[in-house]
Amino acid sequence: MKEKKKILLAFALVLGTFLAALLTFSVMHPKLRAEGNSENGEETPALNVSPYLPESVAFAGEKIPLDVYWVRENLDRELIVASYHHSTTILSIKRAARFFPAIEKILAEEGLPDDFKYLCVAESNLQNVVSPAKASGFWQFLESTAKIYGLEVNSEVDERYHLEKATRAACRYLQDSKNRLGSWALAAAAYNMGEVGLKRNMETQQCSNYWDLLLNQETARYMYRIIAYKLIFEHPERYNFSLGKTDLYYPIPTTEIAIDTTIPDLYQFAVDQKITYRELKELNPWLRTSSLTVKNNKYAILLPIQSKMSSEELLPK
């Protein structure tokens, strides 16, 4: 009798384990896991799909040769990466609502195609980051190049972090490169790898077309990454990104004050302006220390029109 009870207990344990495993499988397996409903009310499984790839794409008015297999496959790759790297892409879309208006305005004033705002996304995802090569800011200028294009870089001031000035410097660089190289695609490639290196590749390969050049992996993927962001940002819902009005980060209303004398203590300066030091530095990331020495240059500092504004107050009216 005891042996029979042991057998029944063992059978019950095995059956319980099997049922638990079956339940876990049905919940976790993508073919069986239902997420959301279709239009007719039937549940549909969650699937990983290849992102939409248009038959025709242009960048800065230049048609991309998608009829060439490696061009199509390379763009497909970058669309997959950007579409499924959800955290980075979502945050970039959110930040774009804040920073694109200023960038678009400057691109228009400088005569550059609007599409170059996506180069800025590809460079930094609209953050003031520093690369392993010490390129800095939204537009990722090296210090030497920044100075050539008129940006001030020293221990107190680094205008690579000044959105307006760095954007104008990037415009001048890209326009110069386009004038020398002949196309916007090559100008963008030169922005990534440097004009000298790009010209060397063009000469050795006897090729003047970005799409046909064999380049280092970073530059070879560069234009495709920019175009992938363009496609996703222009039609986020097509790539399964759904962000509502309240999900985005909007521009912070500011006022500008001229500075023509040294500020020895920016902490006290912020207090005097009735704002936090954090707000001062976030709106003026080009201020790299807690002081600002004014010699021959004059500066303009941005201040929020209201300290500690809420997200609701930033929403477009």
ChimeraX attribute file (.defattr): number of C-alpha atoms within 10 A of each C-alpha:
attribute: neighborCount
match mode: 1-to-1
recipient: residues
	/A:1	5
	/A:2	7
	/A:3	8
	/A:4	9
	/A:5	10
	/A:6	11
	/A:7	11
	/A:8	12
	/A:9	12
	/A:10	12
	/A:11	12
	/A:12	12
	/A:13	12
	/A:14	12
	/A:15	12
	/A:16	12
	/A:17	12
	/A:18	12
	/A:19	12
	/A:20	12
	/A:21	12
	/A:22	11
	/A:23	11
	/A:24	11
	/A:25	13
	/A:26	14
	/A:27	13
	/A:28	11
	/A:29	12
	/A:30	14
	/A:31	12
	/A:32	13
	/A:33	16
	/A:34	17
	/A:35	12
	/A:36	12
	/A:37	11
	/A:38	10
	/A:39	8
	/A:40	6
	/A:41	8
	/A:42	10
	/A:43	13
	/A:44	15
	/A:45	16
	/A:46	14
	/A:47	11
	/A:48	8
	/A:49	9
	/A:50	13
	/A:51	19
	/A:52	14
	/A:53	16
	/A:54	10
	/A:55	10
	/A:56	10
	/A:57	15
	/A:58	13
	/A:59	17
	/A:60	13
	/A:61	11
	/A:62	11
	/A:63	10
	/A:64	19
	/A:65	16
	/A:66	19
	/A:67	10
	/A:68	11
	/A:69	9
	/A:70	13
	/A:71	16
	/A:72	17
	/A:73	14
	/A:74	17
	/A:75	21
	/A:76	19
	/A:77	18
	/A:78	21
	/A:79	25
	/A:80	17
	/A:81	15
	/A:82	19
	/A:83	23
	/A:84	17
	/A:85	11
	/A:86	13
	/A:87	10
	/A:88	12
	/A:89	21
	/A:90	20
	/A:91	15
	/A:92	21
	/A:93	23
	/A:94	19
	/A:95	19
	/A:96	22
	/A:97	16
	/A:98	17
	/A:99	18
	/A:100	20
	/A:101	13
	/A:102	14
	/A:103	21
	/A:104	18
	/A:105	12
	/A:106	18
	/A:107	19
	/A:108	12
	/A:109	11
	/A:110	15
	/A:111	11
	/A:112	18
	/A:113	15
	/A:114	17
	/A:115	17
	/A:116	23
	/A:117	23
	/A:118	22
	/A:119	23
	/A:120	21
	/A:121	23
	/A:122	22
	/A:123	23
	/A:124	18
	/A:125	21
	/A:126	24
	/A:127	18
	/A:128	18
	/A:129	17
	/A:130	15
	/A:131	14
	/A:132	7
	/A:133	9
	/A:134	12
	/A:135	19
	/A:136	23
	/A:137	26
	/A:138	24
	/A:139	28
	/A:140	25
	/A:141	27
	/A:142	16
	/A:143	18
	/A:144	11
	/A:145	15
	/A:146	22
	/A:147	15
	/A:148	11
	/A:149	17
	/A:150	13
	/A:151	22
	/A:152	18
	/A:153	17
	/A:154	10
	/A:155	9
	/A:156	15
	/A:157	19
	/A:158	21
	/A:159	27
	/A:160	29
	/A:161	26
	/A:162	21
	/A:163	21
	/A:164	15
	/A:165	17
	/A:166	24
	/A:167	23
	/A:168	19
	/A:169	24
	/A:170	23
	/A:171	22
	/A:172	16
	/A:173	19
	/A:174	21
	/A:175	19
	/A:176	13
	/A:177	21
	/A:178	17
	/A:179	11
	/A:180	12
	/A:181	19
	/A:182	13
	/A:183	18
	/A:184	22
	/A:185	20
	/A:186	23
	/A:187	23
	/A:188	24
	/A:189	24
	/A:190	21
	/A:191	22
	/A:192	19
	/A:193	16
	/A:194	15
	/A:195	18
	/A:196	10
	/A:197	12
	/A:198	22
	/A:199	17
	/A:200	11
	/A:201	17
	/A:202	19
	/A:203	10
	/A:204	8
	/A:205	12
	/A:206	11
	/A:207	14
	/A:208	17
	/A:209	13
	/A:210	20
	/A:211	19
	/A:212	15
	/A:213	15
	/A:214	13
	/A:215	17
	/A:216	11
	/A:217	8
	/A:218	12
	/A:219	20
	/A:220	19
	/A:221	16
	/A:222	22
	/A:223	24
	/A:224	23
	/A:225	25
	/A:226	24
	/A:227	23
	/A:228	23
	/A:229	25
	/A:230	22
	/A:231	18
	/A:232	21
	/A:233	19
	/A:234	9
	/A:235	12
	/A:236	18
	/A:237	11
	/A:238	13
	/A:239	20
	/A:240	13
	/A:241	16
	/A:242	10
	/A:243	13
	/A:244	8
	/A:245	11
	/A:246	13
	/A:247	15
	/A:248	20
	/A:249	19
	/A:250	22
	/A:251	17
	/A:252	18
	/A:253	13
	/A:254	13
	/A:255	12
	/A:256	12
	/A:257	11
	/A:258	10
	/A:259	14
	/A:260	14
	/A:261	14
	/A:262	12
	/A:263	15
	/A:264	13
	/A:265	12
	/A:266	17
	/A:267	16
	/A:268	14
	/A:269	17
	/A:270	17
	/A:271	12
	/A:272	10
	/A:273	13
	/A:274	13
	/A:275	18
	/A:276	17
	/A:277	16
	/A:278	11
	/A:279	16
	/A:280	21
	/A:281	19
	/A:282	13
	/A:283	17
	/A:284	18
	/A:285	19
	/A:286	21
	/A:287	21
	/A:288	17
	/A:289	14
	/A:290	15
	/A:291	16
	/A:292	19
	/A:293	14
	/A:294	14
	/A:295	9
	/A:296	7
	/A:297	10
	/A:298	12
	/A:299	13
	/A:300	12
	/A:301	16
	/A:302	18
	/A:303	23
	/A:304	18
	/A:305	13
	/A:306	13
	/A:307	12
	/A:308	11
	/A:309	12
	/A:310	9
	/A:311	13
	/A:312	9
	/A:313	12
	/A:314	16
	/A:315	15
	/A:316	9
	/A:317	4
